[in-house]
Amino acid sequence: MLRDYLADPSDQDRLLLTASANAFKGKRQLVWSNGLKARFNLKDLTDEELAKKKEEPADILSIVP
């Protein structure tokens, strides 16, 4: 939807994007399957811990105005 909107903005695409954003706002979009974290020895980190964790910089693929 976003790609369509960026290529040729239309009211229909804008309305679909807005409806989609509103439907997913505040919702969980990623869920770990049972046992996956244990299999890879991962632990839950708080937002603060994640913010302090140093990561390599991300590549910018696109900027949406």
mmCIF file of the N, C-alpha and C atoms, coordinates in Angstrom:
data_MODEL
# 
_entry.id   MODEL 
# 
loop_
_atom_site.group_PDB 
_atom_site.id 
_atom_site.type_symbol 
_atom_site.label_atom_id 
_atom_site.label_alt_id 
_atom_site.label_comp_id 
_atom_site.label_asym_id 
_atom_site.label_entity_id 
_atom_site.label_seq_id 
_atom_site.pdbx_PDB_ins_code 
_atom_site.Cartn_x 
_atom_site.Cartn_y 
_atom_site.Cartn_z 
_atom_site.occupancy 
_atom_site.B_iso_or_equiv 
_atom_site.pdbx_formal_charge 
_atom_site.auth_seq_id 
_atom_site.auth_comp_id 
_atom_site.auth_asym_id 
_atom_site.auth_atom_id 
_atom_site.pdbx_PDB_model_num 
ATOM 1   N N  . MET A 1 1  ? 0.823  -1.190  0.000  1.00 0.00 ? 1  MET A N  1 
ATOM 2   C CA . MET A 1 1  ? 0.000  0.000   0.000  1.00 0.00 ? 1  MET A CA 1 
ATOM 3   C C  . MET A 1 1  ? 0.867  1.254   0.000  1.00 0.00 ? 1  MET A C  1 
ATOM 4   N N  . LEU A 1 2  ? 1.899  1.247   0.836  1.00 0.00 ? 2  LEU A N  1 
ATOM 5   C CA . LEU A 1 2  ? 2.757  2.427   0.918  1.00 0.00 ? 2  LEU A CA 1 
ATOM 6   C C  . LEU A 1 2  ? 3.490  2.650   -0.400 1.00 0.00 ? 2  LEU A C  1 
ATOM 7   N N  . ARG A 1 3  ? 3.977  1.576   -1.000 1.00 0.00 ? 3  ARG A N  1 
ATOM 8   C CA . ARG A 1 3  ? 4.672  1.692   -2.276 1.00 0.00 ? 3  ARG A CA 1 
ATOM 9   C C  . ARG A 1 3  ? 3.730  2.265   -3.340 1.00 0.00 ? 3  ARG A C  1 
ATOM 10  N N  . ASP A 1 4  ? 2.486  1.786   -3.373 1.00 0.00 ? 4  ASP A N  1 
ATOM 11  C CA . ASP A 1 4  ? 1.508  2.319   -4.324 1.00 0.00 ? 4  ASP A CA 1 
ATOM 12  C C  . ASP A 1 4  ? 1.260  3.798   -4.081 1.00 0.00 ? 4  ASP A C  1 
ATOM 13  N N  . TYR A 1 5  ? 1.118  4.156   -2.812 1.00 0.00 ? 5  TYR A N  1 
ATOM 14  C CA . TYR A 1 5  ? 0.848  5.553   -2.474 1.00 0.00 ? 5  TYR A CA 1 
ATOM 15  C C  . TYR A 1 5  ? 2.013  6.455   -2.878 1.00 0.00 ? 5  TYR A C  1 
ATOM 16  N N  . LEU A 1 6  ? 3.250  5.993   -2.631 1.00 0.00 ? 6  LEU A N  1 
ATOM 17  C CA . LEU A 1 6  ? 4.407  6.803   -2.978 1.00 0.00 ? 6  LEU A CA 1 
ATOM 18  C C  . LEU A 1 6  ? 4.570  6.937   -4.490 1.00 0.00 ? 6  LEU A C  1 
ATOM 19  N N  . ALA A 1 7  ? 4.227  5.890   -5.223 1.00 0.00 ? 7  ALA A N  1 
ATOM 20  C CA . ALA A 1 7  ? 4.355  5.925   -6.681 1.00 0.00 ? 7  ALA A CA 1 
ATOM 21  C C  . ALA A 1 7  ? 3.290  6.798   -7.319 1.00 0.00 ? 7  ALA A C  1 
ATOM 22  N N  . ASP A 1 8  ? 2.075  6.734   -6.799 1.00 0.00 ? 8  ASP A N  1 
ATOM 23  C CA . ASP A 1 8  ? 0.958  7.486   -7.386 1.00 0.00 ? 8  ASP A CA 1 
ATOM 24  C C  . ASP A 1 8  ? -0.059 7.785   -6.286 1.00 0.00 ? 8  ASP A C  1 
ATOM 25  N N  . PRO A 1 9  ? 0.168  8.861   -5.521 1.00 0.00 ? 9  PRO A N  1 
ATOM 26  C CA . PRO A 1 9  ? -0.713 9.162   -4.388 1.00 0.00 ? 9  PRO A CA 1 
ATOM 27  C C  . PRO A 1 9  ? -2.180 9.316   -4.813 1.00 0.00 ? 9  PRO A C  1 
ATOM 28  N N  . SER A 1 10 ? -3.035 8.598   -4.122 1.00 0.00 ? 10 SER A N  1 
ATOM 29  C CA . SER A 1 10 ? -4.471 8.728   -4.371 1.00 0.00 ? 10 SER A CA 1 
ATOM 30  C C  . SER A 1 10 ? -5.190 8.785   -3.036 1.00 0.00 ? 10 SER A C  1 
ATOM 31  N N  . ASP A 1 11 ? -6.395 9.297   -3.070 1.00 0.00 ? 11 ASP A N  1 
ATOM 32  C CA . ASP A 1 11 ? -7.186 9.374   -1.837 1.00 0.00 ? 11 ASP A CA 1 
ATOM 33  C C  . ASP A 1 11 ? -7.476 7.980   -1.289 1.00 0.00 ? 11 ASP A C  1 
ATOM 34  N N  . GLN A 1 12 ? -7.722 7.013   -2.179 1.00 0.00 ? 12 GLN A N  1 
ATOM 35  C CA . GLN A 1 12 ? -8.023 5.650   -1.739 1.00 0.00 ? 12 GLN A CA 1 
ATOM 36  C C  . GLN A 1 12 ? -6.818 5.058   -1.006 1.00 0.00 ? 12 GLN A C  1 
ATOM 37  N N  . ASP A 1 13 ? -5.614 5.205   -1.578 1.00 0.00 ? 13 ASP A N  1 
ATOM 38  C CA . ASP A 1 13 ? -4.408 4.691   -0.908 1.00 0.00 ? 13 ASP A CA 1 
ATOM 39  C C  . ASP A 1 13 ? -4.191 5.382   0.430  1.00 0.00 ? 13 ASP A C  1 
ATOM 40  N N  . ARG A 1 14 ? -4.405 6.697   0.483  1.00 0.00 ? 14 ARG A N  1 
ATOM 41  C CA . ARG A 1 14 ? -4.234 7.442   1.732  1.00 0.00 ? 14 ARG A CA 1 
ATOM 42  C C  . ARG A 1 14 ? -5.205 6.939   2.796  1.00 0.00 ? 14 ARG A C  1 
ATOM 43  N N  . LEU A 1 15 ? -6.447 6.713   2.397  1.00 0.00 ? 15 LEU A N  1 
ATOM 44  C CA . LEU A 1 15 ? -7.450 6.219   3.350  1.00 0.00 ? 15 LEU A CA 1 
ATOM 45  C C  . LEU A 1 15 ? -7.102 4.809   3.832  1.00 0.00 ? 15 LEU A C  1 
ATOM 46  N N  . LEU A 1 16 ? -6.619 3.945   2.928  1.00 0.00 ? 16 LEU A N  1 
ATOM 47  C CA . LEU A 1 16 ? -6.225 2.595   3.330  1.00 0.00 ? 16 LEU A CA 1 
ATOM 48  C C  . LEU A 1 16 ? -5.042 2.624   4.292  1.00 0.00 ? 16 LEU A C  1 
ATOM 49  N N  . LEU A 1 17 ? -4.058 3.470   4.011  1.00 0.00 ? 17 LEU A N  1 
ATOM 50  C CA . LEU A 1 17 ? -2.907 3.584   4.901  1.00 0.00 ? 17 LEU A CA 1 
ATOM 51  C C  . LEU A 1 17 ? -3.314 4.107   6.276  1.00 0.00 ? 17 LEU A C  1 
ATOM 52  N N  . THR A 1 18 ? -4.179 5.087   6.291  1.00 0.00 ? 18 THR A N  1 
ATOM 53  C CA . THR A 1 18 ? -4.661 5.649   7.550  1.00 0.00 ? 18 THR A CA 1 
ATOM 54  C C  . THR A 1 18 ? -5.436 4.605   8.351  1.00 0.00 ? 18 THR A C  1 
ATOM 55  N N  . ALA A 1 19 ? -6.313 3.864   7.681  1.00 0.00 ? 19 ALA A N  1 
ATOM 56  C CA . ALA A 1 19 ? -7.096 2.824   8.360  1.00 0.00 ? 19 ALA A CA 1 
ATOM 57  C C  . ALA A 1 19 ? -6.179 1.733   8.904  1.00 0.00 ? 19 ALA A C  1 
ATOM 58  N N  . SER A 1 20 ? -5.185 1.347   8.118  1.00 0.00 ? 20 SER A N  1 
ATOM 59  C CA . SER A 1 20 ? -4.241 0.321   8.551  1.00 0.00 ? 20 SER A CA 1 
ATOM 60  C C  . SER A 1 20 ? -3.437 0.792   9.759  1.00 0.00 ? 20 SER A C  1 
ATOM 61  N N  . ALA A 1 21 ? -2.937 2.017   9.698  1.00 0.00 ? 21 ALA A N  1 
ATOM 62  C CA . ALA A 1 21 ? -2.159 2.557   10.817 1.00 0.00 ? 21 ALA A CA 1 
ATOM 63  C C  . ALA A 1 21 ? -3.006 2.629   12.083 1.00 0.00 ? 21 ALA A C  1 
ATOM 64  N N  . ASN A 1 22 ? -4.241 3.056   11.953 1.00 0.00 ? 22 ASN A N  1 
ATOM 65  C CA . ASN A 1 22 ? -5.126 3.142   13.121 1.00 0.00 ? 22 ASN A CA 1 
ATOM 66  C C  . ASN A 1 22 ? -5.451 1.761   13.687 1.00 0.00 ? 22 ASN A C  1 
ATOM 67  N N  . ALA A 1 23 ? -5.610 0.770   12.818 1.00 0.00 ? 23 ALA A N  1 
ATOM 68  C CA . ALA A 1 23 ? -5.941 -0.582  13.272 1.00 0.00 ? 23 ALA A CA 1 
ATOM 69  C C  . ALA A 1 23 ? -4.782 -1.215  14.034 1.00 0.00 ? 23 ALA A C  1 
ATOM 70  N N  . PHE A 1 24 ? -3.544 -0.927  13.622 1.00 0.00 ? 24 PHE A N  1 
ATOM 71  C CA . PHE A 1 24 ? -2.386 -1.559  14.234 1.00 0.00 ? 24 PHE A CA 1 
ATOM 72  C C  . PHE A 1 24 ? -1.744 -0.740  15.348 1.00 0.00 ? 24 PHE A C  1 
ATOM 73  N N  . LYS A 1 25 ? -2.165 0.501   15.516 1.00 0.00 ? 25 LYS A N  1 
ATOM 74  C CA . LYS A 1 25 ? -1.552 1.354   16.530 1.00 0.00 ? 25 LYS A CA 1 
ATOM 75  C C  . LYS A 1 25 ? -1.697 0.731   17.916 1.00 0.00 ? 25 LYS A C  1 
ATOM 76  N N  . GLY A 1 26 ? -0.550 0.542   18.581 1.00 0.00 ? 26 GLY A N  1 
ATOM 77  C CA . GLY A 1 26 ? -0.555 0.005   19.936 1.00 0.00 ? 26 GLY A CA 1 
ATOM 78  C C  . GLY A 1 26 ? -0.736 -1.507  20.014 1.00 0.00 ? 26 GLY A C  1 
ATOM 79  N N  . LYS A 1 27 ? -0.825 -2.167  18.875 1.00 0.00 ? 27 LYS A N  1 
ATOM 80  C CA . LYS A 1 27 ? -1.033 -3.618  18.866 1.00 0.00 ? 27 LYS A CA 1 
ATOM 81  C C  . LYS A 1 27 ? 0.300  -4.345  18.721 1.00 0.00 ? 27 LYS A C  1 
ATOM 82  N N  . ARG A 1 28 ? 0.334  -5.549  19.210 1.00 0.00 ? 28 ARG A N  1 
ATOM 83  C CA . ARG A 1 28 ? 1.499  -6.411  19.050 1.00 0.00 ? 28 ARG A CA 1 
ATOM 84  C C  . ARG A 1 28 ? 1.540  -6.939  17.633 1.00 0.00 ? 28 ARG A C  1 
ATOM 85  N N  . GLN A 1 29 ? 2.656  -6.710  16.964 1.00 0.00 ? 29 GLN A N  1 
ATOM 86  C CA . GLN A 1 29 ? 2.745  -7.164  15.580 1.00 0.00 ? 29 GLN A CA 1 
ATOM 87  C C  . GLN A 1 29 ? 3.699  -8.342  15.421 1.00 0.00 ? 29 GLN A C  1 
ATOM 88  N N  . LEU A 1 30 ? 4.612  -8.506  16.358 1.00 0.00 ? 30 LEU A N  1 
ATOM 89  C CA . LEU A 1 30 ? 5.550  -9.627  16.313 1.00 0.00 ? 30 LEU A CA 1 
ATOM 90  C C  . LEU A 1 30 ? 5.383  -10.457 17.576 1.00 0.00 ? 30 LEU A C  1 
ATOM 91  N N  . VAL A 1 31 ? 5.321  -11.749 17.417 1.00 0.00 ? 31 VAL A N  1 
ATOM 92  C CA . VAL A 1 31 ? 5.136  -12.650 18.551 1.00 0.00 ? 31 VAL A CA 1 
ATOM 93  C C  . VAL A 1 31 ? 6.136  -13.792 18.429 1.00 0.00 ? 31 VAL A C  1 
ATOM 94  N N  . TRP A 1 32 ? 6.823  -14.107 19.529 1.00 0.00 ? 32 TRP A N  1 
ATOM 95  C CA . TRP A 1 32 ? 7.768  -15.219 19.549 1.00 0.00 ? 32 TRP A CA 1 
ATOM 96  C C  . TRP A 1 32 ? 6.991  -16.526 19.631 1.00 0.00 ? 32 TRP A C  1 
ATOM 97  N N  . SER A 1 33 ? 7.387  -17.508 18.852 1.00 0.00 ? 33 SER A N  1 
ATOM 98  C CA . SER A 1 33 ? 6.772  -18.824 18.969 1.00 0.00 ? 33 SER A CA 1 
ATOM 99  C C  . SER A 1 33 ? 7.315  -19.509 20.224 1.00 0.00 ? 33 SER A C  1 
ATOM 100 N N  . ASN A 1 34 ? 6.562  -20.478 20.729 1.00 0.00 ? 34 ASN A N  1 
ATOM 101 C CA . ASN A 1 34 ? 6.945  -21.174 21.956 1.00 0.00 ? 34 ASN A CA 1 
ATOM 102 C C  . ASN A 1 34 ? 8.315  -21.819 21.807 1.00 0.00 ? 34 ASN A C  1 
ATOM 103 N N  . GLY A 1 35 ? 9.210  -21.525 22.740 1.00 0.00 ? 35 GLY A N  1 
ATOM 104 C CA . GLY A 1 35 ? 10.518 -22.146 22.786 1.00 0.00 ? 35 GLY A CA 1 
ATOM 105 C C  . GLY A 1 35 ? 11.580 -21.508 21.904 1.00 0.00 ? 35 GLY A C  1 
ATOM 106 N N  . LEU A 1 36 ? 11.234 -20.537 21.081 1.00 0.00 ? 36 LEU A N  1 
ATOM 107 C CA . LEU A 1 36 ? 12.210 -19.948 20.160 1.00 0.00 ? 36 LEU A CA 1 
ATOM 108 C C  . LEU A 1 36 ? 13.293 -19.167 20.899 1.00 0.00 ? 36 LEU A C  1 
ATOM 109 N N  . LYS A 1 37 ? 12.909 -18.360 21.885 1.00 0.00 ? 37 LYS A N  1 
ATOM 110 C CA . LYS A 1 37 ? 13.906 -17.599 22.653 1.00 0.00 ? 37 LYS A CA 1 
ATOM 111 C C  . LYS A 1 37 ? 14.850 -18.545 23.390 1.00 0.00 ? 37 LYS A C  1 
ATOM 112 N N  . ALA A 1 38 ? 14.307 -19.587 23.975 1.00 0.00 ? 38 ALA A N  1 
ATOM 113 C CA . ALA A 1 38 ? 15.140 -20.545 24.703 1.00 0.00 ? 38 ALA A CA 1 
ATOM 114 C C  . ALA A 1 38 ? 16.107 -21.260 23.755 1.00 0.00 ? 38 ALA A C  1 
ATOM 115 N N  . ARG A 1 39 ? 15.640 -21.572 22.575 1.00 0.00 ? 39 ARG A N  1 
ATOM 116 C CA . ARG A 1 39 ? 16.486 -22.276 21.606 1.00 0.00 ? 39 ARG A CA 1 
ATOM 117 C C  . ARG A 1 39 ? 17.717 -21.460 21.233 1.00 0.00 ? 39 ARG A C  1 
ATOM 118 N N  . PHE A 1 40 ? 17.554 -20.147 21.134 1.00 0.00 ? 40 PHE A N  1 
ATOM 119 C CA . PHE A 1 40 ? 18.663 -19.285 20.761 1.00 0.00 ? 40 PHE A CA 1 
ATOM 120 C C  . PHE A 1 40 ? 19.260 -18.540 21.953 1.00 0.00 ? 40 PHE A C  1 
ATOM 121 N N  . ASN A 1 41 ? 18.869 -18.963 23.164 1.00 0.00 ? 41 ASN A N  1 
ATOM 122 C CA . ASN A 1 41 ? 19.399 -18.403 24.404 1.00 0.00 ? 41 ASN A CA 1 
ATOM 123 C C  . ASN A 1 41 ? 19.259 -16.868 24.458 1.00 0.00 ? 41 ASN A C  1 
ATOM 124 N N  . LEU A 1 42 ? 18.061 -16.394 24.153 1.00 0.00 ? 42 LEU A N  1 
ATOM 125 C CA . LEU A 1 42 ? 17.778 -14.960 24.179 1.00 0.00 ? 42 LEU A CA 1 
ATOM 126 C C  . LEU A 1 42 ? 17.017 -14.612 25.442 1.00 0.00 ? 42 LEU A C  1 
ATOM 127 N N  . LYS A 1 43 ? 17.285 -13.423 25.979 1.00 0.00 ? 43 LYS A N  1 
ATOM 128 C CA . LYS A 1 43 ? 16.541 -12.983 27.153 1.00 0.00 ? 43 LYS A CA 1 
ATOM 129 C C  . LYS A 1 43 ? 15.762 -11.721 26.812 1.00 0.00 ? 43 LYS A C  1 
ATOM 130 N N  . ASP A 1 44 ? 14.701 -11.490 27.563 1.00 0.00 ? 44 ASP A N  1 
ATOM 131 C CA . ASP A 1 44 ? 13.903 -10.283 27.367 1.00 0.00 ? 44 ASP A CA 1 
ATOM 132 C C  . ASP A 1 44 ? 14.662 -9.084  27.899 1.00 0.00 ? 44 ASP A C  1 
ATOM 133 N N  . LEU A 1 45 ? 14.676 -8.012  27.125 1.00 0.00 ? 45 LEU A N  1 
ATOM 134 C CA . LEU A 1 45 ? 15.313 -6.767  27.546 1.00 0.00 ? 45 LEU A CA 1 
ATOM 135 C C  . LEU A 1 45 ? 14.262 -5.675  27.625 1.00 0.00 ? 45 LEU A C  1 
ATOM 136 N N  . THR A 1 46 ? 14.437 -4.774  28.580 1.00 0.00 ? 46 THR A N  1 
ATOM 137 C CA . THR A 1 46 ? 13.521 -3.638  28.687 1.00 0.00 ? 46 THR A CA 1 
ATOM 138 C C  . THR A 1 46 ? 13.848 -2.635  27.586 1.00 0.00 ? 46 THR A C  1 
ATOM 139 N N  . ASP A 1 47 ? 12.954 -1.688  27.367 1.00 0.00 ? 47 ASP A N  1 
ATOM 140 C CA . ASP A 1 47 ? 13.204 -0.638  26.374 1.00 0.00 ? 47 ASP A CA 1 
ATOM 141 C C  . ASP A 1 47 ? 14.469 0.137   26.710 1.00 0.00 ? 47 ASP A C  1 
ATOM 142 N N  . GLU A 1 48 ? 14.697 0.389   28.000 1.00 0.00 ? 48 GLU A N  1 
ATOM 143 C CA . GLU A 1 48 ? 15.882 1.145   28.418 1.00 0.00 ? 48 GLU A CA 1 
ATOM 144 C C  . GLU A 1 48 ? 17.159 0.366   28.103 1.00 0.00 ? 48 GLU A C  1 
ATOM 145 N N  . GLU A 1 49 ? 17.137 -0.944  28.373 1.00 0.00 ? 49 GLU A N  1 
ATOM 146 C CA . GLU A 1 49 ? 18.302 -1.774  28.074 1.00 0.00 ? 49 GLU A CA 1 
ATOM 147 C C  . GLU A 1 49 ? 18.586 -1.814  26.571 1.00 0.00 ? 49 GLU A C  1 
ATOM 148 N N  . LEU A 1 50 ? 17.539 -1.917  25.792 1.00 0.00 ? 50 LEU A N  1 
ATOM 149 C CA . LEU A 1 50 ? 17.711 -1.929  24.340 1.00 0.00 ? 50 LEU A CA 1 
ATOM 150 C C  . LEU A 1 50 ? 18.246 -0.597  23.827 1.00 0.00 ? 50 LEU A C  1 
ATOM 151 N N  . ALA A 1 51 ? 17.786 0.511   24.410 1.00 0.00 ? 51 ALA A N  1 
ATOM 152 C CA . ALA A 1 51 ? 18.240 1.834   23.976 1.00 0.00 ? 51 ALA A CA 1 
ATOM 153 C C  . ALA A 1 51 ? 19.721 2.027   24.273 1.00 0.00 ? 51 ALA A C  1 
ATOM 154 N N  . LYS A 1 52 ? 20.216 1.453   25.361 1.00 0.00 ? 52 LYS A N  1 
ATOM 155 C CA . LYS A 1 52 ? 21.626 1.591   25.739 1.00 0.00 ? 52 LYS A CA 1 
ATOM 156 C C  . LYS A 1 52 ? 22.534 0.656   24.946 1.00 0.00 ? 52 LYS A C  1 
ATOM 157 N N  . LYS A 1 53 ? 21.961 -0.419  24.419 1.00 0.00 ? 53 LYS A N  1 
ATOM 158 C CA . LYS A 1 53 ? 22.744 -1.420  23.699 1.00 0.00 ? 53 LYS A CA 1 
ATOM 159 C C  . LYS A 1 53 ? 23.264 -0.814  22.392 1.00 0.00 ? 53 LYS A C  1 
ATOM 160 N N  . LYS A 1 54 ? 24.560 -0.924  22.184 1.00 0.00 ? 54 LYS A N  1 
ATOM 161 C CA . LYS A 1 54 ? 25.162 -0.356  20.986 1.00 0.00 ? 54 LYS A CA 1 
ATOM 162 C C  . LYS A 1 54 ? 25.021 -1.343  19.829 1.00 0.00 ? 54 LYS A C  1 
ATOM 163 N N  . GLU A 1 55 ? 24.491 -0.868  18.747 1.00 0.00 ? 55 GLU A N  1 
ATOM 164 C CA . GLU A 1 55 ? 24.293 -1.683  17.553 1.00 0.00 ? 55 GLU A CA 1 
ATOM 165 C C  . GLU A 1 55 ? 24.987 -1.011  16.380 1.00 0.00 ? 55 GLU A C  1 
ATOM 166 N N  . GLU A 1 56 ? 25.239 -1.771  15.341 1.00 0.00 ? 56 GLU A N  1 
ATOM 167 C CA . GLU A 1 56 ? 25.790 -1.154  14.140 1.00 0.00 ? 56 GLU A CA 1 
ATOM 168 C C  . GLU A 1 56 ? 24.693 -0.318  13.480 1.00 0.00 ? 56 GLU A C  1 
ATOM 169 N N  . PRO A 1 57 ? 25.065 0.749   12.788 1.00 0.00 ? 57 PRO A N  1 
ATOM 170 C CA . PRO A 1 57 ? 24.047 1.633   12.207 1.00 0.00 ? 57 PRO A CA 1 
ATOM 171 C C  . PRO A 1 57 ? 23.217 0.913   11.138 1.00 0.00 ? 57 PRO A C  1 
ATOM 172 N N  . ALA A 1 58 ? 21.991 1.325   11.014 1.00 0.00 ? 58 ALA A N  1 
ATOM 173 C CA . ALA A 1 58 ? 21.099 0.741   10.015 1.00 0.00 ? 58 ALA A CA 1 
ATOM 174 C C  . ALA A 1 58 ? 21.242 1.463   8.685  1.00 0.00 ? 58 ALA A C  1 
ATOM 175 N N  . ASP A 1 59 ? 20.921 0.782   7.614  1.00 0.00 ? 59 ASP A N  1 
ATOM 176 C CA . ASP A 1 59 ? 20.907 1.388   6.295  1.00 0.00 ? 59 ASP A CA 1 
ATOM 177 C C  . ASP A 1 59 ? 19.553 2.042   6.069  1.00 0.00 ? 59 ASP A C  1 
ATOM 178 N N  . ILE A 1 60 ? 19.543 3.262   5.569  1.00 0.00 ? 60 ILE A N  1 
ATOM 179 C CA . ILE A 1 60 ? 18.294 3.937   5.241  1.00 0.00 ? 60 ILE A CA 1 
ATOM 180 C C  . ILE A 1 60 ? 17.871 3.463   3.854  1.00 0.00 ? 60 ILE A C  1 
ATOM 181 N N  . LEU A 1 61 ? 16.701 2.844   3.782  1.00 0.00 ? 61 LEU A N  1 
ATOM 182 C CA . LEU A 1 61 ? 16.199 2.346   2.515  1.00 0.00 ? 61 LEU A CA 1 
ATOM 183 C C  . LEU A 1 61 ? 15.296 3.350   1.826  1.00 0.00 ? 61 LEU A C  1 
ATOM 184 N N  . SER A 1 62 ? 14.569 4.139   2.629  1.00 0.00 ? 62 SER A N  1 
ATOM 185 C CA . SER A 1 62 ? 13.654 5.111   2.056  1.00 0.00 ? 62 SER A CA 1 
ATOM 186 C C  . SER A 1 62 ? 13.264 6.109   3.122  1.00 0.00 ? 62 SER A C  1 
ATOM 187 N N  . ILE A 1 63 ? 12.949 7.310   2.716  1.00 0.00 ? 63 ILE A N  1 
ATOM 188 C CA . ILE A 1 63 ? 12.449 8.338   3.619  1.00 0.00 ? 63 ILE A CA 1 
ATOM 189 C C  . ILE A 1 63 ? 11.060 8.742   3.136  1.00 0.00 ? 63 ILE A C  1 
ATOM 190 N N  . VAL A 1 64 ? 10.087 8.631   4.022  1.00 0.00 ? 64 VAL A N  1 
ATOM 191 C CA . VAL A 1 64 ? 8.707  8.978   3.679  1.00 0.00 ? 64 VAL A CA 1 
ATOM 192 C C  . VAL A 1 64 ? 8.419  10.366  4.222  1.00 0.00 ? 64 VAL A C  1 
ATOM 193 N N  . PRO A 1 65 ? 8.087  11.300  3.362  1.00 0.00 ? 65 PRO A N  1 
ATOM 194 C CA . PRO A 1 65 ? 7.806  12.675  3.836  1.00 0.00 ? 65 PRO A CA 1 
ATOM 195 C C  . PRO A 1 65 ? 6.530  12.736  4.649  1.00 0.00 ? 65 PRO A C  1 
# 
